[in-house]
Amino acid sequence: MLLLHIYPSIDRVISTSNGSVFLRIGDRKRELKGDDLRKLEYTKGSRHYEDELNQDVKISDLDEELIKQYKEILGSPDIPVEQLLSSRGFLREQNGEKFLTNSAVLLFAKNVYQFYPNCRIRFIRYEGTSAGVGTQMNVIKDANIEYPILKIVEEAKKFIAAQLREFTSLDSETGNFKTVDEYPPFAWAEGVVNAVAHREYAMTGKYIKVTMYDDRLEIESPGKLPNIVTVDNIKTTNFSRNPRMARVLADFGIVKELNEGVKRIYSDMENYFLEAPEYSEPSGQTVKLVLRNNIIARTARQIESAEKKMVEYWDELDVVEKDIITIMGSRNCITATELSIMVSKTRRTINKKINHLLELGIIKMNGNKHDPALTYSLNV
């Protein structure tokens, strides 16, 4: 018996001796040509849309102020523009003529809409927790943010920040409720940055979409996760679909190239006692990030009722019990197992503390006590 191990290629497209490329689907194979082959090359990173030439754009179409800033960042304020662009791979020669690359136009164009109409972020805000249609249409804000990449992030941050709300959260030191941001500022801003830096710009018919509901914020970016990055390893694996543009964004201080941003999204959400961020590829064509807020303490009646109980019993509670109700103050409901993980205590200890809080009437059970999936929440 002869056993052959064929390992998949991570960063290049494998072709036959005559140049044909095949995609394996189950026990069959399909030859890839044209756009399908090009998409595979983009995914593997063996070909970059950002490096392809745009023969319709001239240097005079670029934003002089952005070019000036770039020169200063690189410490070469007097370098000729053409030399700067050539040295950074943004201006290349073909058949004796020089052309700008897609990345140069996406980064520096004065009017990016003229050349790439879907280099934009669409913000939609709905009233409620779902999108209605027809007579149930519940859109209360719909706006497009259209700028070159070097400007769109900051403009989007300013616009979205103005739409976000402040919520109440339990202060673990006093037992009183305090006002906090709806989401950790870094978490949603980094989600926008990643969407801009890593989207698939070759998908010209799509755009970045930020959708705001009462209970969550969704950020969708065109294209699948690049190359070796998956939903499961996104916290620890870094691969840039647009390395040249990512480098410029890093030069401007807009992004970092060490992948600590995604890790911090997770840690900041945890520090706010919010559910972990959710990454997915719902259609196989987009990457979605969902951030959920603490909708539990939204009305004055709830706040007043809960705070009264907290103040009455707060000094009687130990550190673990205070941690438990602090977490519950920012969650709709939570299981004993989740609490055990979050406060680093055994289930036996957690169950004992939960029983005490139930006796005091501070928390309540949601369901049958024999249900293995039983959850608890503040008694408001």
C-alpha positions as CSV (number, residue, x, y, z in Angstrom):
1,M,0.0,0.0,0.0
2,L,1.2,3.5,-0.9
3,L,0.0,6.3,1.3
4,L,0.3,9.9,0.0
5,H,-0.2,13.0,2.1
6,I,-1.2,16.0,0.1
7,Y,-1.2,19.2,2.2
8,P,-3.2,22.2,1.1
9,S,-1.4,25.3,-0.2
10,I,-1.8,28.3,2.1
11,D,-0.3,31.2,0.1
12,R,-0.3,30.2,-3.6
13,V,-2.5,28.7,-6.3
14,I,-1.4,25.3,-7.6
15,S,-1.7,24.7,-11.3
16,T,-1.1,21.8,-13.7
17,S,1.8,21.7,-16.1
18,N,-0.4,23.4,-18.8
19,G,-1.5,26.2,-16.4
20,S,-5.0,24.8,-15.5
21,V,-6.3,25.3,-12.0
22,F,-8.9,23.0,-10.4
23,L,-11.0,23.4,-7.3
24,R,-11.9,20.2,-5.4
25,I,-15.6,20.0,-4.4
26,G,-16.3,16.7,-2.5
27,D,-15.2,13.9,-4.8
28,R,-15.3,16.1,-7.9
29,K,-13.1,18.8,-9.4
30,R,-14.0,22.0,-11.2
31,E,-11.7,24.0,-13.4
32,L,-11.4,27.6,-12.4
33,K,-11.2,30.4,-15.0
34,G,-11.6,34.1,-15.3
35,D,-13.1,35.8,-12.2
36,D,-13.3,32.6,-10.2
37,L,-9.6,32.0,-10.6
38,R,-8.8,35.7,-9.8
39,K,-10.9,35.5,-6.6
40,L,-9.0,32.4,-5.5
41,E,-5.7,34.2,-6.1
42,Y,-6.9,37.1,-4.0
43,T,-8.0,34.8,-1.2
44,K,-4.6,33.0,-1.2
45,G,-2.7,36.3,-1.3
46,S,-0.8,35.3,-4.4
47,R,-2.5,38.3,-6.2
48,H,-3.5,41.6,-4.7
49,Y,-6.3,43.8,-6.1
50,E,-4.6,46.7,-4.4
51,D,-1.5,46.3,-6.7
52,E,-3.4,46.2,-10.0
53,L,-3.2,49.3,-12.2
54,N,-5.9,51.9,-12.7
55,Q,-5.4,53.5,-16.1
56,D,-8.1,56.2,-15.6
57,V,-6.6,58.1,-12.7
58,K,-3.8,60.7,-12.8
59,I,-1.6,62.0,-10.0
60,S,-3.6,65.3,-10.1
61,D,-6.6,63.3,-9.0
62,L,-5.0,62.7,-5.6
63,D,-5.4,64.7,-2.5
64,E,-2.4,67.0,-2.1
65,E,-2.9,67.5,1.6
66,L,-2.9,63.7,2.2
67,I,0.2,63.3,0.1
68,K,1.9,66.1,2.1
69,Q,1.0,64.4,5.4
70,Y,2.4,61.2,4.1
71,K,5.7,62.8,3.1
72,E,6.0,64.3,6.6
73,I,5.3,61.0,8.3
74,L,8.0,59.4,6.2
75,G,10.4,62.2,7.1
76,S,10.8,63.3,3.4
77,P,8.8,66.5,3.1
78,D,10.7,67.6,-0.1
79,I,10.6,64.4,-2.1
80,P,8.8,64.7,-5.5
81,V,5.4,63.2,-5.5
82,E,6.1,60.8,-8.4
83,Q,9.2,59.5,-6.6
84,L,7.3,59.0,-3.4
85,L,4.6,57.0,-5.1
86,S,7.0,55.0,-7.1
87,S,9.2,54.1,-4.1
88,R,6.1,52.8,-2.2
89,G,4.8,50.8,-5.1
90,F,1.8,53.1,-5.8
91,L,3.0,54.1,-9.3
92,R,4.2,51.5,-11.7
93,E,5.2,51.4,-15.4
94,Q,3.5,49.4,-18.1
95,N,4.3,49.5,-21.8
96,G,6.3,52.6,-21.3
97,E,3.6,54.5,-19.3
98,K,3.2,55.0,-15.6
99,F,-0.1,54.3,-13.9
100,L,-1.4,54.5,-10.3
101,T,-2.4,51.4,-8.5
102,N,-5.8,50.7,-7.0
103,S,-4.3,51.2,-3.5
104,A,-3.0,54.7,-4.4
105,V,-6.4,55.8,-5.5
106,L,-8.3,54.2,-2.6
107,L,-5.9,55.8,-0.1
108,F,-5.3,59.2,-1.6
109,A,-8.0,60.2,-4.1
110,K,-9.7,63.6,-3.7
111,N,-13.0,62.2,-4.9
112,V,-12.9,58.4,-4.4
113,Y,-16.5,58.1,-5.3
114,Q,-15.6,59.0,-8.9
115,F,-13.4,55.9,-9.3
116,Y,-14.7,53.5,-6.6
117,P,-18.4,54.3,-5.7
118,N,-18.6,51.6,-3.1
119,C,-15.6,52.7,-1.1
120,R,-18.0,53.8,1.6
121,I,-19.6,52.9,4.9
122,R,-23.3,52.8,5.1
123,F,-24.8,53.4,8.5
124,I,-28.4,52.2,9.2
125,R,-30.1,52.6,12.6
126,Y,-33.3,50.7,13.4
127,E,-35.8,51.2,16.1
128,G,-36.1,47.9,17.9
129,T,-34.2,44.7,17.7
130,S,-35.0,43.7,14.1
131,A,-35.4,45.2,10.7
132,G,-39.0,45.8,9.6
133,V,-40.2,46.0,6.0
134,G,-43.1,47.6,4.1
135,T,-45.5,49.2,6.5
136,Q,-43.4,48.0,9.4
137,M,-40.3,49.9,8.2
138,N,-38.4,51.1,11.3
139,V,-35.3,52.8,9.9
140,I,-34.6,56.0,11.8
141,K,-31.2,56.8,10.3
142,D,-29.6,55.9,7.0
143,A,-26.5,57.7,5.9
144,N,-23.4,57.1,3.7
145,I,-19.9,58.0,4.7
146,E,-17.8,58.4,1.6
147,Y,-14.1,59.3,1.8
148,P,-10.7,57.9,0.7
149,I,-9.5,55.2,3.1
150,L,-7.2,57.6,4.9
151,K,-10.1,59.8,5.9
152,I,-13.1,57.4,6.1
153,V,-12.1,55.8,9.4
154,E,-12.0,59.1,11.4
155,E,-15.2,60.4,9.7
156,A,-17.0,57.2,10.5
157,K,-15.9,57.3,14.1
158,K,-17.2,60.8,14.6
159,F,-20.5,59.9,12.9
160,I,-21.1,56.7,14.7
161,A,-20.1,58.1,18.1
162,A,-22.8,60.7,17.7
163,Q,-25.4,57.9,17.3
164,L,-24.4,55.8,20.2
165,R,-26.2,56.1,23.6
166,E,-25.1,55.9,27.2
167,F,-26.4,53.1,29.4
168,T,-26.4,52.4,33.1
169,S,-24.2,49.8,34.7
170,L,-23.7,48.6,38.2
171,D,-20.7,50.0,40.0
172,S,-18.9,47.1,41.8
173,E,-17.5,49.4,44.4
174,T,-20.7,51.0,45.7
175,G,-23.6,48.9,44.5
176,N,-25.1,52.0,42.8
177,F,-25.7,52.3,39.1
178,K,-23.5,54.6,37.0
179,T,-23.6,55.9,33.4
180,V,-21.3,54.1,30.9
181,D,-20.9,54.0,27.2
182,E,-23.2,51.7,25.3
183,Y,-20.2,49.8,24.0
184,P,-16.5,50.1,24.9
185,P,-15.3,52.9,22.6
186,F,-12.2,50.9,21.4
187,A,-14.3,47.8,20.5
188,W,-16.7,49.4,18.0
189,A,-14.0,51.7,16.6
190,E,-11.5,48.9,16.0
191,G,-14.3,46.9,14.4
192,V,-14.7,49.7,11.9
193,V,-11.0,50.0,11.4
194,N,-10.6,46.3,10.6
195,A,-13.5,46.4,8.2
196,V,-11.8,49.2,6.2
197,A,-8.3,47.8,6.3
198,H,-9.2,44.2,5.5
199,R,-12.3,44.3,3.2
200,E,-12.2,42.8,-0.2
201,Y,-12.0,45.9,-2.4
202,A,-12.2,43.7,-5.6
203,M,-15.9,43.2,-4.7
204,T,-16.8,46.5,-6.3
205,G,-20.6,46.0,-5.9
206,K,-20.5,45.8,-2.1
207,Y,-19.7,48.2,0.7
208,I,-19.1,48.2,4.5
209,K,-22.3,48.3,6.5
210,V,-22.7,49.3,10.1
211,T,-26.2,48.5,11.5
212,M,-27.4,49.7,14.9
213,Y,-30.3,48.0,16.7
214,D,-31.5,48.6,20.2
215,D,-29.6,45.6,21.6
216,R,-26.6,45.3,19.3
217,L,-24.2,46.9,16.7
218,E,-23.3,44.9,13.6
219,I,-20.3,45.7,11.3
220,E,-20.2,43.8,8.0
221,S,-17.2,43.9,5.6
222,P,-17.2,42.5,2.0
223,G,-15.1,39.4,1.5
224,K,-14.4,36.3,3.5
225,L,-11.7,36.2,6.2
226,P,-8.4,36.3,4.4
227,N,-6.3,33.2,3.9
228,I,-5.4,31.3,7.1
229,V,-7.6,33.5,9.3
230,T,-10.8,31.8,10.6
231,V,-13.6,32.7,13.0
232,D,-11.9,30.4,15.6
233,N,-8.4,31.7,15.4
234,I,-9.1,35.4,14.7
235,K,-7.8,36.4,18.1
236,T,-4.3,34.9,17.5
237,T,-3.8,34.9,13.7
238,N,-2.9,37.8,11.6
239,F,-3.0,38.0,7.8
240,S,-3.5,41.2,5.8
241,R,-5.5,41.0,2.6
242,N,-4.3,44.5,1.6
243,P,-0.7,44.6,3.0
244,R,0.3,47.8,1.1
245,M,-2.7,49.8,2.3
246,A,-2.4,48.4,5.8
247,R,1.2,49.6,5.9
248,V,0.1,53.2,5.1
249,L,-2.8,53.0,7.6
250,A,-0.2,51.9,10.2
251,D,2.1,54.8,9.2
252,F,-0.8,57.2,9.8
253,G,-1.4,55.6,13.2
254,I,-4.9,54.4,12.1
255,V,-4.2,50.7,12.5
256,K,-1.6,48.5,14.1
257,E,-0.2,45.4,12.4
258,L,0.3,43.2,15.4
259,N,-3.3,41.8,15.7
260,E,-3.7,43.1,19.3
261,G,-6.8,45.0,18.2
262,V,-9.0,42.0,18.0
263,K,-7.7,40.7,21.3
264,R,-8.6,44.0,22.9
265,I,-12.1,44.0,21.5
266,Y,-12.6,40.8,23.4
267,S,-11.0,42.1,26.6
268,D,-12.8,45.4,26.5
269,M,-16.2,43.7,26.1
270,E,-15.4,41.4,29.0
271,N,-14.3,44.4,31.2
272,Y,-17.7,46.0,30.5
273,F,-19.4,42.7,31.5
274,L,-20.9,42.4,28.1
275,E,-21.1,39.3,26.0
276,A,-18.1,38.3,23.9
277,P,-18.0,39.7,20.4
278,E,-19.4,37.4,17.7
279,Y,-17.5,37.0,14.4
280,S,-19.1,35.1,11.6
281,E,-19.2,34.7,7.8
282,P,-23.0,34.5,7.3
283,S,-23.2,34.4,3.5
284,G,-19.7,33.2,2.7
285,Q,-19.2,36.6,1.1
286,T,-18.9,38.9,4.1
287,V,-17.4,39.0,7.6
288,K,-19.7,40.2,10.4
289,L,-18.9,41.4,13.8
290,V,-21.7,41.7,16.4
291,L,-21.4,43.6,19.6
292,R,-24.2,43.3,22.1
293,N,-25.0,46.0,24.7
294,N,-26.5,45.8,28.2
295,I,-30.1,46.4,27.4
296,I,-31.2,45.2,30.9
297,A,-31.0,48.5,32.8
298,R,-32.7,50.8,30.3
299,T,-35.7,52.3,32.2
300,A,-35.7,54.5,35.3
301,R,-38.1,52.2,37.1
302,Q,-35.7,49.2,36.7
303,I,-32.7,51.3,37.8
304,E,-34.5,52.7,40.9
305,S,-35.8,49.3,41.9
306,A,-32.5,47.5,41.6
307,E,-30.5,50.2,43.2
308,K,-32.7,50.3,46.2
309,K,-32.0,46.6,46.9
310,M,-28.3,47.0,46.2
311,V,-27.9,49.8,48.7
312,E,-29.9,48.0,51.4
313,Y,-27.8,44.9,51.3
314,W,-24.5,46.0,49.7
315,D,-22.4,46.1,52.9
316,E,-23.6,42.6,53.9
317,L,-22.3,41.0,50.6
318,D,-18.8,39.5,50.2
319,V,-16.5,40.2,47.2
320,V,-17.8,37.2,45.2
321,E,-21.4,38.1,45.7
322,K,-20.7,41.7,44.6
323,D,-18.9,40.4,41.5
324,I,-21.9,38.2,40.7
325,I,-24.5,41.0,40.8
326,T,-22.2,43.4,39.0
327,I,-22.0,41.0,36.1
328,M,-25.8,40.5,36.2
329,G,-26.2,44.3,36.1
330,S,-24.8,44.2,32.6
331,R,-26.4,41.0,31.3
332,N,-30.0,40.0,30.5
333,C,-29.3,36.6,32.1
334,I,-26.5,34.3,32.9
335,T,-25.9,30.7,33.9
336,A,-24.1,29.5,37.0
337,T,-21.4,27.9,34.8
338,E,-20.8,31.3,33.1
339,L,-20.5,33.0,36.5
340,S,-18.1,30.3,37.7
341,I,-15.8,31.1,34.7
342,M,-16.1,34.9,34.9
343,V,-15.3,35.1,38.7
344,S,-12.9,32.2,38.7
345,K,-14.7,30.2,41.4
346,T,-16.0,26.6,41.6
347,R,-19.6,25.8,40.8
348,R,-20.1,24.8,44.5
349,T,-19.0,28.3,45.6
350,I,-21.1,30.0,43.0
351,N,-24.2,27.9,43.9
352,K,-23.8,28.9,47.5
353,K,-23.5,32.6,46.7
354,I,-26.5,32.4,44.3
355,N,-28.7,30.8,47.0
356,H,-27.8,33.6,49.4
357,L,-28.6,36.3,46.8
358,L,-31.9,34.5,46.0
359,E,-32.8,34.6,49.7
360,L,-32.2,38.3,49.9
361,G,-34.4,38.8,46.8
362,I,-31.6,40.5,44.9
363,I,-31.6,38.1,42.0
364,K,-34.1,35.7,40.6
365,M,-34.2,32.4,38.7
366,N,-35.5,32.3,35.2
367,G,-37.1,28.9,34.9
368,N,-37.1,25.6,36.7
369,K,-34.4,25.0,39.3
370,H,-33.8,21.5,37.9
371,D,-33.1,22.8,34.4
372,P,-29.4,22.3,33.6
373,A,-29.6,25.5,31.5
374,L,-31.2,27.5,34.3
375,T,-30.3,31.2,34.1
376,Y,-30.3,34.0,36.7
377,S,-30.8,37.8,36.5
378,L,-31.2,40.8,38.7
379,N,-34.7,40.9,40.4
380,V,-35.9,44.2,38.9
